[in-house]
Amino acid sequence: NMTGWRVGWAVGSPVAVEALGRVKTNIDSGIFNALQRAAIEALDGPQDAVAANCEVYRRRRDALVDGLNSAGWTLARPRAAIYVFAPTPGGESSGAFADFLLEKAGVVVAPGAGYGAEGEGHVRFSLTLDDARLEEGVERIARALKER
């Protein structure tokens, strides 16, 4: 599982890609060799793990979204991600709502404001923890929302 590892490429006008290359040359030294080799293997090697990982994240996404929707917090179901970026109930600030979840439910979320102005009014849930911990977090959040 390469969660957190980043490999990317740029496609676009030659002028824009060349300019991006000049910027990148001055801010980092590129992708280290082991990551390049791992990315090649991930793309060229057996793909059965891809389907299995997709199923894991689908199951976790559904548990989080369905559980919080059942608690009265309406969340959209993302199509593909390892997180859920959810609007805060009632448009509450992302920081205040993240504090509420930490204090009352013992659950850590990332305030959306940390992702820029457009993220304000949202919180980010990670789907990278195991199913049992995720379900426990959903139960704690549901309880905290009910007691609010």
N, CA, C and O atoms as a GROMACS GRO file, in nm:
protein
  592
    1ASN      N    1   0.085  -0.117   0.000
    1ASN     CA    2   0.000   0.000   0.000
    1ASN      C    3   0.089   0.124   0.000
    1ASN      O    4   0.175   0.138   0.087
    2MET      N    5   0.069   0.212  -0.097
    2MET     CA    6   0.155   0.330  -0.111
    2MET      C    7   0.084   0.458  -0.066
    2MET      O    8   0.114   0.566  -0.116
    3THR      N    9  -0.012   0.445   0.028
    3THR     CA   10  -0.081   0.563   0.077
    3THR      C   11   0.020   0.666   0.126
    3THR      O   12   0.107   0.634   0.206
    4GLY      N   13   0.008   0.787   0.078
    4GLY     CA   14   0.098   0.894   0.117
    4GLY      C   15   0.216   0.913   0.023
    4GLY      O   16   0.279   1.020   0.024
    5TRP      N   17   0.248   0.814  -0.057
    5TRP     CA   18   0.355   0.829  -0.155
    5TRP      C   19   0.298   0.904  -0.274
    5TRP      O   20   0.184   0.879  -0.313
    6ARG      N   21   0.373   0.994  -0.330
    6ARG     CA   22   0.323   1.074  -0.441
    6ARG      C   23   0.411   1.059  -0.564
    6ARG      O   24   0.532   1.083  -0.560
    7VAL      N   25   0.349   1.018  -0.672
    7VAL     CA   26   0.414   1.010  -0.803
    7VAL      C   27   0.319   1.076  -0.900
    7VAL      O   28   0.200   1.044  -0.901
    8GLY      N   29   0.368   1.167  -0.980
    8GLY     CA   30   0.279   1.236  -1.072
    8GLY      C   31   0.351   1.276  -1.199
    8GLY      O   32   0.472   1.257  -1.212
    9TRP      N   33   0.276   1.332  -1.289
    9TRP     CA   34   0.331   1.380  -1.415
    9TRP      C   35   0.247   1.497  -1.460
    9TRP      O   36   0.137   1.519  -1.410
   10ALA      N   37   0.298   1.571  -1.554
   10ALA     CA   38   0.228   1.688  -1.605
   10ALA      C   39   0.203   1.669  -1.754
   10ALA      O   40   0.289   1.622  -1.828
   11VAL      N   41   0.084   1.707  -1.795
   11VAL     CA   42   0.046   1.705  -1.936
   11VAL      C   43  -0.010   1.842  -1.968
   11VAL      O   44  -0.094   1.894  -1.894
   12GLY      N   45   0.034   1.901  -2.077
   12GLY     CA   46  -0.018   2.033  -2.112
   12GLY      C   47   0.064   2.093  -2.224
   12GLY      O   48   0.138   2.025  -2.294
   13SER      N   49   0.048   2.222  -2.237
   13SER     CA   50   0.124   2.290  -2.343
   13SER      C   51   0.273   2.278  -2.312
   13SER      O   52   0.312   2.283  -2.196
   14PRO      N   53   0.355   2.261  -2.415
   14PRO     CA   54   0.499   2.248  -2.392
   14PRO      C   55   0.557   2.365  -2.313
   14PRO      O   56   0.647   2.346  -2.231
   15VAL      N   57   0.507   2.484  -2.335
   15VAL     CA   58   0.558   2.602  -2.264
   15VAL      C   59   0.528   2.590  -2.114
   15VAL      O   60   0.614   2.616  -2.030
   16ALA      N   61   0.403   2.551  -2.082
   16ALA     CA   62   0.365   2.539  -1.941
   16ALA      C   63   0.441   2.426  -1.872
   16ALA      O   64   0.486   2.441  -1.759
   17VAL      N   65   0.454   2.313  -1.940
   17VAL     CA   66   0.525   2.199  -1.880
   17VAL      C   67   0.673   2.233  -1.860
   17VAL      O   68   0.731   2.196  -1.758
   18GLU      N   69   0.733   2.303  -1.955
   18GLU     CA   70   0.872   2.344  -1.940
   18GLU      C   71   0.888   2.439  -1.822
   18GLU      O   72   0.983   2.427  -1.745
   19ALA      N   73   0.796   2.533  -1.807
   19ALA     CA   74   0.801   2.627  -1.694
   19ALA      C   75   0.786   2.552  -1.561
   19ALA      O   76   0.856   2.581  -1.465
   20LEU      N   77   0.696   2.456  -1.558
   20LEU     CA   78   0.679   2.375  -1.437
   20LEU      C   79   0.808   2.300  -1.406
   20LEU      O   80   0.848   2.290  -1.289
   21GLY      N   81   0.872   2.247  -1.507
   21GLY     CA   82   0.999   2.177  -1.488
   21GLY      C   83   1.106   2.266  -1.427
   21GLY      O   84   1.183   2.223  -1.342
   22ARG      N   85   1.110   2.391  -1.470
   22ARG     CA   86   1.207   2.486  -1.414
   22ARG      C   87   1.177   2.512  -1.266
   22ARG      O   88   1.268   2.518  -1.184
   23VAL      N   89   1.050   2.527  -1.233
   23VAL     CA   90   1.012   2.549  -1.093
   23VAL      C   91   1.048   2.427  -1.009
   23VAL      O   92   1.111   2.439  -0.904
   24LYS      N   93   1.009   2.308  -1.056
   24LYS     CA   94   1.035   2.185  -0.982
   24LYS      C   95   1.184   2.162  -0.959
   24LYS      O   96   1.224   2.115  -0.853
   25THR      N   97   1.266   2.196  -1.057
   25THR     CA   98   1.410   2.178  -1.045
   25THR      C   99   1.465   2.259  -0.928
   25THR      O  100   1.564   2.221  -0.866
   26ASN      N  101   1.400   2.370  -0.897
   26ASN     CA  102   1.449   2.458  -0.791
   26ASN      C  103   1.385   2.432  -0.655
   26ASN      O  104   1.431   2.488  -0.555
   27ILE      N  105   1.282   2.350  -0.648
   27ILE     CA  106   1.219   2.327  -0.518
   27ILE      C  107   1.237   2.186  -0.464
   27ILE      O  108   1.217   2.164  -0.344
   28ASP      N  109   1.273   2.092  -0.548
   28ASP     CA  110   1.302   1.957  -0.497
   28ASP      C  111   1.398   1.886  -0.591
   28ASP      O  112   1.435   1.938  -0.696
   29SER      N  113   1.438   1.768  -0.550
   29SER     CA  114   1.536   1.695  -0.631
   29SER      C  115   1.474   1.578  -0.705
   29SER      O  116   1.545   1.490  -0.753
   30GLY      N  117   1.343   1.577  -0.716
   30GLY     CA  118   1.275   1.470  -0.789
   30GLY      C  119   1.232   1.357  -0.698
   30GLY      O  120   1.249   1.362  -0.576
   31ILE      N  121   1.177   1.256  -0.760
   31ILE     CA  122   1.127   1.140  -0.687
   31ILE      C  123   1.244   1.045  -0.663
   31ILE      O  124   1.318   1.012  -0.756
   32PHE      N  125   1.262   1.001  -0.538
   32PHE     CA  126   1.376   0.914  -0.509
   32PHE      C  127   1.360   0.779  -0.578
   32PHE      O  128   1.248   0.734  -0.605
   33ASN      N  129   1.472   0.716  -0.605
   33ASN     CA  130   1.478   0.598  -0.690
   33ASN      C  131   1.388   0.484  -0.642
   33ASN      O  132   1.320   0.421  -0.723
   34ALA      N  133   1.387   0.457  -0.513
   34ALA     CA  134   1.305   0.346  -0.462
   34ALA      C  135   1.157   0.370  -0.491
   34ALA      O  136   1.084   0.276  -0.523
   35LEU      N  137   1.112   0.494  -0.480
   35LEU     CA  138   0.972   0.526  -0.509
   35LEU      C  139   0.944   0.510  -0.658
   35LEU      O  140   0.837   0.463  -0.696
   36GLN      N  141   1.037   0.550  -0.742
   36GLN     CA  142   1.019   0.530  -0.887
   36GLN      C  143   1.003   0.382  -0.920
   36GLN      O  144   0.916   0.344  -0.997
   37ARG      N  145   1.088   0.300  -0.860
   37ARG     CA  146   1.080   0.155  -0.886
   37ARG      C  147   0.950   0.096  -0.831
   37ARG      O  148   0.888   0.011  -0.895
   38ALA      N  149   0.909   0.141  -0.714
   38ALA     CA  150   0.783   0.092  -0.656
   38ALA      C  151   0.664   0.132  -0.743
   38ALA      O  152   0.572   0.054  -0.762
   39ALA      N  153   0.667   0.254  -0.797
   39ALA     CA  154   0.558   0.299  -0.884
   39ALA      C  155   0.553   0.217  -1.012
   39ALA      O  156   0.444   0.181  -1.058
   40ILE      N  157   0.668   0.186  -1.070
   40ILE     CA  158   0.672   0.102  -1.190
   40ILE      C  159   0.612  -0.034  -1.160
   40ILE      O  160   0.531  -0.086  -1.237
   41GLU      N  161   0.651  -0.092  -1.048
   41GLU     CA  162   0.599  -0.225  -1.010
   41GLU      C  163   0.448  -0.218  -0.984
   41GLU      O  164   0.374  -0.308  -1.022
   42ALA      N  165   0.404  -0.110  -0.920
   42ALA     CA  166   0.260  -0.096  -0.893
   42ALA      C  167   0.180  -0.087  -1.023
   42ALA      O  168   0.068  -0.139  -1.030
   43LEU      N  169   0.236  -0.022  -1.124
   43LEU     CA  170   0.165  -0.008  -1.252
   43LEU      C  171   0.179  -0.131  -1.341
   43LEU      O  172   0.084  -0.170  -1.409
   44ASP      N  173   0.296  -0.192  -1.342
   44ASP     CA  174   0.323  -0.304  -1.433
   44ASP      C  175   0.297  -0.441  -1.370
   44ASP      O  176   0.279  -0.540  -1.442
   45GLY      N  177   0.296  -0.448  -1.238
   45GLY     CA  178   0.283  -0.576  -1.169
   45GLY      C  179   0.138  -0.624  -1.162
   45GLY      O  180   0.049  -0.564  -1.223
   46PRO      N  181   0.115  -0.731  -1.087
   46PRO     CA  182  -0.021  -0.785  -1.071
   46PRO      C  183  -0.115  -0.678  -1.015
   46PRO      O  184  -0.076  -0.598  -0.930
   47GLN      N  185  -0.237  -0.676  -1.064
   47GLN     CA  186  -0.333  -0.572  -1.026
   47GLN      C  187  -0.441  -0.621  -0.929
   47GLN      O  188  -0.532  -0.545  -0.896
   48ASP      N  189  -0.434  -0.747  -0.883
   48ASP     CA  190  -0.537  -0.798  -0.795
   48ASP      C  191  -0.546  -0.719  -0.664
   48ASP      O  192  -0.655  -0.707  -0.608
   49ALA      N  193  -0.436  -0.666  -0.616
   49ALA     CA  194  -0.437  -0.586  -0.493
   49ALA      C  195  -0.513  -0.455  -0.512
   49ALA      O  196  -0.568  -0.401  -0.416
   50VAL      N  197  -0.517  -0.404  -0.634
   50VAL     CA  198  -0.589  -0.278  -0.661
   50VAL      C  199  -0.737  -0.297  -0.632
   50VAL      O  200  -0.798  -0.216  -0.561
   51ALA      N  201  -0.796  -0.402  -0.686
   51ALA     CA  202  -0.938  -0.428  -0.663
   51ALA      C  203  -0.965  -0.451  -0.515
   51ALA      O  204  -1.066  -0.404  -0.462
   52ALA      N  205  -0.877  -0.524  -0.448
   52ALA     CA  206  -0.895  -0.550  -0.306
   52ALA      C  207  -0.888  -0.421  -0.225
   52ALA      O  208  -0.970  -0.401  -0.135
   53ASN      N  209  -0.792  -0.333  -0.256
   53ASN     CA  210  -0.783  -0.205  -0.186
   53ASN      C  211  -0.903  -0.116  -0.214
   53ASN      O  212  -0.953  -0.049  -0.124
   54CYS      N  213  -0.950  -0.115  -0.338
   54CYS     CA  214  -1.069  -0.036  -0.371
   54CYS      C  215  -1.188  -0.083  -0.288
   54CYS      O  216  -1.266  -0.001  -0.240
   55GLU      N  217  -1.202  -0.212  -0.271
   55GLU     CA  218  -1.312  -0.267  -0.191
   55GLU      C  219  -1.299  -0.226  -0.044
   55GLU      O  220  -1.399  -0.192   0.019
   56VAL      N  221  -1.178  -0.227   0.010
   56VAL     CA  222  -1.156  -0.185   0.148
   56VAL      C  223  -1.202  -0.040   0.166
   56VAL      O  224  -1.275  -0.009   0.260
   57TYR      N  225  -1.158   0.049   0.077
   57TYR     CA  226  -1.193   0.190   0.090
   57TYR      C  227  -1.341   0.214   0.062
   57TYR      O  228  -1.400   0.303   0.123
   58ARG      N  229  -1.403   0.138  -0.028
   58ARG     CA  230  -1.547   0.150  -0.052
   58ARG      C  231  -1.623   0.112   0.075
   58ARG      O  232  -1.716   0.181   0.115
   59ARG      N  233  -1.584   0.003   0.137
   59ARG     CA  234  -1.650  -0.044   0.258
   59ARG      C  235  -1.637   0.060   0.370
   59ARG      O  236  -1.734   0.089   0.440
   60ARG      N  237  -1.519   0.115   0.388
   60ARG     CA  238  -1.498   0.216   0.492
   60ARG      C  239  -1.576   0.343   0.463
   60ARG      O  240  -1.636   0.402   0.552
   61ARG      N  241  -1.573   0.386   0.337
   61ARG     CA  242  -1.650   0.505   0.297
   61ARG      C  243  -1.797   0.485   0.329
   61ARG      O  244  -1.861   0.573   0.387
   62ASP      N  245  -1.851   0.370   0.291
   62ASP     CA  246  -1.993   0.344   0.314
   62ASP      C  247  -2.026   0.339   0.462
   62ASP      O  248  -2.130   0.388   0.504
   63ALA      N  249  -1.938   0.279   0.543
   63ALA     CA  250  -1.962   0.273   0.687
   63ALA      C  251  -1.966   0.414   0.747
   63ALA      O  252  -2.051   0.443   0.830
   64LEU      N  253  -1.873   0.499   0.705
   64LEU     CA  254  -1.869   0.636   0.757
   64LEU      C  255  -1.990   0.716   0.711
   64LEU      O  256  -2.061   0.775   0.792
   65VAL      N  257  -2.014   0.719   0.582
   65VAL     CA  258  -2.123   0.800   0.526
   65VAL      C  259  -2.258   0.749   0.575
   65VAL      O  260  -2.340   0.829   0.621
   66ASP      N  261  -2.282   0.620   0.566
   66ASP     CA  262  -2.411   0.565   0.610
   66ASP      C  263  -2.432   0.586   0.759
   66ASP      O  264  -2.542   0.620   0.802
   67GLY      N  265  -2.327   0.565   0.838
   67GLY     CA  266  -2.339   0.583   0.982
   67GLY      C  267  -2.370   0.726   1.021
   67GLY      O  268  -2.455   0.750   1.107
   68LEU      N  269  -2.302   0.822   0.959
   68LEU     CA  270  -2.328   0.962   0.994
   68LEU      C  271  -2.458   1.012   0.934
   68LEU      O  272  -2.525   1.096   0.995
   69ASN      N  273  -2.496   0.962   0.817
   69ASN     CA  274  -2.628   0.997   0.762
   69ASN      C  275  -2.738   0.946   0.854
   69ASN      O  276  -2.838   1.015   0.874
   70SER      N  277  -2.722   0.828   0.911
   70SER     CA  278  -2.820   0.772   1.004
   70SER      C  279  -2.830   0.855   1.131
   70SER      O  280  -2.933   0.857   1.197
   71ALA      N  281  -2.721   0.924   1.164
   71ALA     CA  282  -2.720   1.009   1.283
   71ALA      C  283  -2.777   1.148   1.255
   71ALA      O  284  -2.782   1.232   1.344
   72GLY      N  285  -2.821   1.171   1.131
   72GLY     CA  286  -2.882   1.299   1.096
   72GLY      C  287  -2.790   1.399   1.031
   72GLY      O  288  -2.831   1.512   1.004
   73TRP      N  289  -2.667   1.361   1.005
   73TRP     CA  290  -2.571   1.450   0.939
   73TRP      C  291  -2.565   1.407   0.793
   73TRP      O  292  -2.514   1.299   0.763
   74THR      N  293  -2.615   1.489   0.703
   74THR     CA  294  -2.624   1.452   0.562
   74THR      C  295  -2.489   1.471   0.492
   74THR      O  296  -2.439   1.582   0.479
   75LEU      N  297  -2.432   1.358   0.448
   75LEU     CA  298  -2.304   1.359   0.378
   75LEU      C  299  -2.321   1.299   0.240
   75LEU      O  300  -2.395   1.203   0.222
   76ALA      N  301  -2.252   1.355   0.144
   76ALA     CA  302  -2.248   1.297   0.009
   76ALA      C  303  -2.150   1.180   0.010
   76ALA      O  304  -2.057   1.175   0.091
   77ARG      N  305  -2.172   1.086  -0.079
   77ARG     CA  306  -2.086   0.969  -0.091
   77ARG      C  307  -1.982   0.996  -0.200
   77ARG      O  308  -2.016   0.997  -0.318
   78PRO      N  309  -1.853   1.019  -0.162
   78PRO     CA  310  -1.752   1.043  -0.265
   78PRO      C  311  -1.736   0.922  -0.356
   78PRO      O  312  -1.753   0.808  -0.313
   79ARG      N  313  -1.703   0.947  -0.481
   79ARG     CA  314  -1.688   0.837  -0.577
   79ARG      C  315  -1.554   0.765  -0.563
   79ARG      O  316  -1.547   0.644  -0.580
   80ALA      N  317  -1.449   0.839  -0.531
   80ALA     CA  318  -1.317   0.775  -0.521
   80ALA      C  319  -1.225   0.864  -0.438
   80ALA      O  320  -1.190   0.974  -0.480
   81ALA      N  321  -1.185   0.816  -0.322
   81ALA     CA  322  -1.091   0.889  -0.238
   81ALA      C  323  -1.058   0.804  -0.116
   81ALA      O  324  -1.126   0.705  -0.088
   82ILE      N  325  -0.954   0.842  -0.045
   82ILE     CA  326  -0.922   0.776   0.081
   82ILE      C  327  -0.962   0.867   0.198
   82ILE      O  328  -0.910   0.855   0.309
   83TYR      N  329  -1.055   0.956   0.171
   83TYR     CA  330  -1.106   1.046   0.273
   83TYR      C  331  -1.248   1.088   0.234
   83TYR      O  332  -1.292   1.066   0.122
   84VAL      N  333  -1.319   1.148   0.332
   84VAL     CA  334  -1.449   1.210   0.306
   84VAL      C  335  -1.436   1.355   0.349
   84VAL      O  336  -1.401   1.383   0.464
   85PHE      N  337  -1.465   1.446   0.259
   85PHE     CA  338  -1.460   1.590   0.287
   85PHE      C  339  -1.604   1.633   0.307
   85PHE      O  340  -1.680   1.646   0.211
   86ALA      N  341  -1.643   1.655   0.433
   86ALA     CA  342  -1.784   1.672   0.469
   86ALA      C  343  -1.814   1.815   0.513
   86ALA      O  344  -1.736   1.876   0.586
   87PRO      N  345  -1.929   1.869   0.468
   87PRO     CA  346  -1.970   2.000   0.518
   87PRO      C  347  -2.006   1.989   0.666
   87PRO      O  348  -2.065   1.891   0.709
   88THR      N  349  -1.970   2.091   0.741
   88THR     CA  350  -2.005   2.090   0.883
   88THR      C  351  -2.154   2.112   0.899
   88THR      O  352  -2.215   2.183   0.819
   89PRO      N  353  -2.214   2.051   1.001
   89PRO     CA  354  -2.358   2.072   1.022
   89PRO      C  355  -2.387   2.220   1.049
   89PRO      O  356  -2.320   2.284   1.129
   90GLY      N  357  -2.486   2.271   0.982
   90GLY     CA  358  -2.529   2.409   1.004
   90GLY      C  359  -2.429   2.514   0.961
   90GLY      O  360  -2.441   2.630   0.999
   91GLY      N  361  -2.329   2.476   0.882
   91GLY     CA  362  -2.232   2.574   0.834
   91GLY      C  363  -2.135   2.622   0.940
   91GLY      O  364  -2.073   2.726   0.924
   92GLU      N  365  -2.121   2.547   1.048
   92GLU     CA  366  -2.029   2.582   1.156
   92GLU      C  367  -1.886   2.591   1.102
   92GLU      O  368  -1.853   2.526   1.004
   93SER      N  369  -1.803   2.672   1.167
   93SER     CA  370  -1.665   2.683   1.120
   93SER      C  371  -1.595   2.548   1.134
   93SER      O  372  -1.625   2.470   1.224
   94SER      N  373  -1.503   2.523   1.044
   94SER     CA  374  -1.435   2.393   1.044
   94SER      C  375  -1.354   2.373   1.172
   94SER      O  376  -1.349   2.263   1.227
   95GLY      N  377  -1.290   2.478   1.220
   95GLY     CA  378  -1.211   2.467   1.342
   95GLY      C  379  -1.297   2.440   1.464
   95GLY      O  380  -1.263   2.354   1.546
   96ALA      N  381  -1.408   2.512   1.477
   96ALA     CA  382  -1.497   2.492   1.591
   96ALA      C  383  -1.556   2.352   1.590
   96ALA      O  384  -1.566   2.288   1.695
   97PHE      N  385  -1.595   2.304   1.472
   97PHE     CA  386  -1.655   2.171   1.466
   97PHE      C  387  -1.550   2.062   1.490
   97PHE      O  388  -1.579   1.961   1.554
   98ALA      N  389  -1.429   2.081   1.440
   98ALA     CA  390  -1.321   1.986   1.468
   98ALA      C  391  -1.292   1.980   1.618
   98ALA      O  392  -1.269   1.873   1.673
   99ASP      N  393  -1.292   2.097   1.684
   99ASP     CA  394  -1.273   2.101   1.829
   99ASP      C  395  -1.384   2.026   1.900
   99ASP      O  396  -1.359   1.950   1.994
  100PHE      N  397  -1.509   2.047   1.857
  100PHE     CA  398  -1.624   1.977   1.916
  100PHE      C  399  -1.606   1.826   1.905
  100PHE      O  400  -1.625   1.754   2.003
  101LEU      N  401  -1.570   1.778   1.786
  101LEU     CA  402  -1.554   1.633   1.768
  101LEU      C  403  -1.441   1.578   1.855
  101LEU      O  404  -1.453   1.467   1.909
  102LEU      N  405  -1.334   1.653   1.870
  102LEU     CA  406  -1.223   1.608   1.955
  102LEU      C  407  -1.266   1.605   2.102
  102LEU      O  408  -1.241   1.506   2.171
  103GLU      N  409  -1.329   1.712   2.148
  103GLU     CA  410  -1.365   1.723   2.289
  103GLU      C  411  -1.480   1.630   2.328
  103GLU      O  412  -1.475   1.568   2.434
  104LYS      N  413  -1.582   1.620   2.246
  104LYS     CA  414  -1.703   1.545   2.284
  104LYS      C  415  -1.705   1.401   2.233
  104LYS      O  416  -1.773   1.317   2.292
  105ALA      N  417  -1.632   1.372   2.125
  105ALA     CA  418  -1.634   1.236   2.070
  105ALA      C  419  -1.498   1.169   2.077
  105ALA      O  420  -1.487   1.048   2.057
  106GLY      N  421  -1.393   1.247   2.104
  106GLY     CA  422  -1.259   1.190   2.104
  106GLY      C  423  -1.214   1.147   1.966
  106GLY      O  424  -1.136   1.053   1.951
  107VAL      N  425  -1.263   1.218   1.864
  107VAL     CA  426  -1.232   1.186   1.725
  107VAL      C  427  -1.158   1.305   1.663
  107VAL      O  428  -1.202   1.419   1.674
  108VAL      N  429  -1.047   1.277   1.598
  108VAL     CA  430  -0.969   1.381   1.532
  108VAL      C  431  -1.005   1.386   1.384
  108VAL      O  432  -1.002   1.284   1.315
  109VAL      N  433  -1.039   1.505   1.337
  109VAL     CA  434  -1.062   1.531   1.195
  109VAL      C  435  -0.978   1.651   1.156
  109VAL      O  436  -0.936   1.728   1.243
  110ALA      N  437  -0.954   1.669   1.029
  110ALA     CA  438  -0.880   1.786   0.982
  110ALA      C  439  -0.979   1.896   0.948
  110ALA      O  440  -1.070   1.875   0.869
  111PRO      N  441  -0.962   2.015   1.007
  111PRO     CA  442  -1.050   2.127   0.970
  111PRO      C  443  -1.028   2.164   0.823
  111PRO      O  444  -0.915   2.172   0.777
  112GLY      N  445  -1.136   2.185   0.752
  112GLY     CA  446  -1.128   2.217   0.610
  112GLY      C  447  -1.054   2.345   0.580
  112GLY      O  448  -0.997   2.359   0.472
  113ALA      N  449  -1.053   2.440   0.674
  113ALA     CA  450  -0.983   2.567   0.652
  113ALA      C  451  -0.834   2.544   0.626
  113ALA      O  452  -0.769   2.627   0.563
  114GLY      N  453  -0.781   2.433   0.673
  114GLY     CA  454  -0.641   2.401   0.650
  114GLY      C  455  -0.610   2.370   0.504
  114GLY      O  456  -0.494   2.363   0.464
  115TYR      N  457  -0.715   2.352   0.423
  115TYR     CA  458  -0.699   2.324   0.280
  115TYR      C  459  -0.728   2.447   0.195
  115TYR      O  460  -0.742   2.437   0.073
  116GLY      N  461  -0.738   2.563   0.259
  116GLY     CA  462  -0.763   2.687   0.186
  116GLY      C  463  -0.901   2.742   0.217
  116GLY      O  464  -0.982   2.677   0.284
  117ALA      N  465  -0.927   2.861   0.166
  117ALA     CA  466  -1.053   2.930   0.195
  117ALA      C  467  -1.175   2.848   0.155
  117ALA      O  468  -1.277   2.851   0.224
  118GLU      N  469  -1.167   2.775   0.044
  118GLU     CA  470  -1.282   2.696  -0.002
  118GLU      C  471  -1.310   2.577   0.088
  118GLU      O  472  -1.418   2.519   0.082
  119GLY      N  473  -1.214   2.540   0.172
  119GLY     CA  474  -1.235   2.427   0.263
  119GLY      C  475  -1.307   2.465   0.390
  119GLY      O  476  -1.355   2.378   0.463
  120GLU      N  477  -1.316   2.596   0.417
  120GLU     CA  478  -1.386   2.639   0.538
  120GLU      C  479  -1.529   2.587   0.535
  120GLU      O  480  -1.593   2.583   0.430
  121GLY      N  481  -1.579   2.548   0.652
  121GLY     CA  482  -1.714   2.493   0.661
  121GLY      C  483  -1.718   2.343   0.630
  121GLY      O  484  -1.825   2.286   0.613
  122HIS      N  485  -1.600   2.280   0.625
  122HIS     CA  486  -1.590   2.136   0.600
  122HIS      C  487  -1.489   2.075   0.697
  122HIS      O  488  -1.405   2.145   0.753
  123VAL      N  489  -1.498   1.944   0.715
  123VAL     CA  490  -1.395   1.869   0.786
  123VAL      C  491  -1.358   1.748   0.701
  123VAL      O  492  -1.438   1.701   0.620
  124ARG      N  493  -1.237   1.699   0.722
  124ARG     CA  494  -1.189   1.585   0.642
  124ARG      C  495  -1.171   1.464   0.733
  124ARG      O  496  -1.100   1.468   0.833
  125PHE      N  497  -1.238   1.356   0.695
  125PHE     CA  498  -1.225   1.227   0.763
  125PHE      C  499  -1.133   1.137   0.681
  125PHE      O  500  -1.149   1.126   0.560
  126SER      N  501  -1.038   1.074   0.745
  126SER     CA  502  -0.951   0.978   0.678
  126SER      C  503  -1.016   0.840   0.680
  126SER      O  504  -1.079   0.801   0.778
  127LEU      N  505  -1.000   0.766   0.571
  127LEU     CA  506  -1.049   0.629   0.563
  127LEU      C  507  -0.935   0.529   0.572
  127LEU      O  508  -0.950   0.413   0.533
  128THR      N  509  -0.820   0.571   0.624
  128THR     CA  510  -0.702   0.486   0.624
  128THR      C  511  -0.686   0.402   0.751
  128THR      O  512  -0.592   0.324   0.761
  129LEU      N  513  -0.775   0.417   0.847
  129LEU     CA  514  -0.765   0.334   0.966
  129LEU      C  515  -0.854   0.211   0.951
  129LEU      O  516  -0.939   0.206   0.861
  130ASP      N  517  -0.835   0.111   1.036
  130ASP     CA  518  -0.907  -0.015   1.018
  130ASP      C  519  -1.057   0.002   1.044
  130ASP      O  520  -1.101   0.097   1.108
  131ASP      N  521  -1.134  -0.093   0.994
  131ASP     CA  522  -1.281  -0.086   0.997
  131ASP      C  523  -1.335  -0.071   1.139
  131ASP      O  524  -1.425   0.011   1.162
  132ALA      N  525  -1.283  -0.147   1.233
  132ALA     CA  526  -1.334  -0.143   1.370
  132ALA      C  527  -1.315  -0.004   1.432
  132ALA      O  528  -1.406   0.047   1.497
  133ARG      N  529  -1.198   0.056   1.412
  133ARG     CA  530  -1.174   0.191   1.468
  133ARG      C  531  -1.263   0.294   1.400
  133ARG      O  532  -1.313   0.385   1.465
  134LEU      N  533  -1.282   0.279   1.269
  134LEU     CA  534  -1.367   0.373   1.196
  134LEU      C  535  -1.511   0.363   1.248
  134LEU      O  536  -1.575   0.466   1.272
  135GLU      N  537  -1.562   0.243   1.264
  135GLU     CA  538  -1.699   0.225   1.314
  135GLU      C  539  -1.713   0.279   1.456
  135GLU      O  540  -1.816   0.337   1.490
  136GLU      N  541  -1.610   0.260   1.539
  136GLU     CA  542  -1.614   0.316   1.674
  136GLU      C  543  -1.620   0.469   1.668
  136GLU      O  544  -1.695   0.531   1.744
  137GLY      N  545  -1.542   0.528   1.579
  137GLY     CA  546  -1.546   0.674   1.563
  137GLY      C  547  -1.682   0.723   1.519
  137GLY      O  548  -1.730   0.825   1.568
  138VAL      N  549  -1.744   0.653   1.426
  138VAL     CA  550  -1.879   0.690   1.380
  138VAL      C  551  -1.977   0.685   1.496
  138VAL      O  552  -2.059   0.775   1.512
  139GLU      N  553  -1.970   0.580   1.578
  139GLU     CA  554  -2.059   0.569   1.694
  139GLU      C  555  -2.037   0.683   1.792
  139GLU      O  556  -2.134   0.740   1.844
  140ARG      N  557  -1.912   0.718   1.817
  140ARG     CA  558  -1.883   0.829   1.908
  140ARG      C  559  -1.936   0.961   1.854
  140ARG      O  560  -1.994   1.041   1.928
  141ILE      N  561  -1.917   0.983   1.725
  141ILE     CA  562  -1.967   1.107   1.664
  141ILE      C  563  -2.119   1.112   1.671
  141ILE      O  564  -2.176   1.215   1.706
  142ALA      N  565  -2.184   1.002   1.638
  142ALA     CA  566  -2.331   0.997   1.643
  142ALA      C  567  -2.381   1.030   1.783
  142ALA      O  568  -2.477   1.105   1.798
  143ARG      N  569  -2.316   0.974   1.886
  143ARG     CA  570  -2.354   1.002   2.024
  143ARG      C  571  -2.335   1.150   2.057
  143ARG      O  572  -2.422   1.212   2.118
  144ALA      N  573  -2.222   1.206   2.017
  144ALA     CA  574  -2.194   1.347   2.047
  144ALA      C  575  -2.294   1.438   1.977
  144ALA      O  576  -2.340   1.536   2.036
  145LEU      N  577  -2.329   1.406   1.853
  145LEU     CA  578  -2.428   1.488   1.781
  145LEU      C  579  -2.564   1.479   1.847
  145LEU      O  580  -2.636   1.579   1.855
  146LYS      N  581  -2.600   1.362   1.895
  146LYS     CA  582  -2.730   1.343   1.960
  146LYS      C  583  -2.739   1.422   2.090
  146LYS      O  584  -2.843   1.477   2.124
  147GLU      N  585  -2.627   1.426   2.164
  147GLU     CA  586  -2.624   1.496   2.293
  147GLU      C  587  -2.609   1.647   2.279
  147GLU      O  588  -2.623   1.720   2.377
  148ARG      N  589  -2.581   1.692   2.160
  148ARG     CA  590  -2.554   1.834   2.134
  148ARG      C  591  -2.677   1.919   2.153
  148ARG      O  592  -2.671   2.041   2.136
   0.00000   0.00000   0.00000
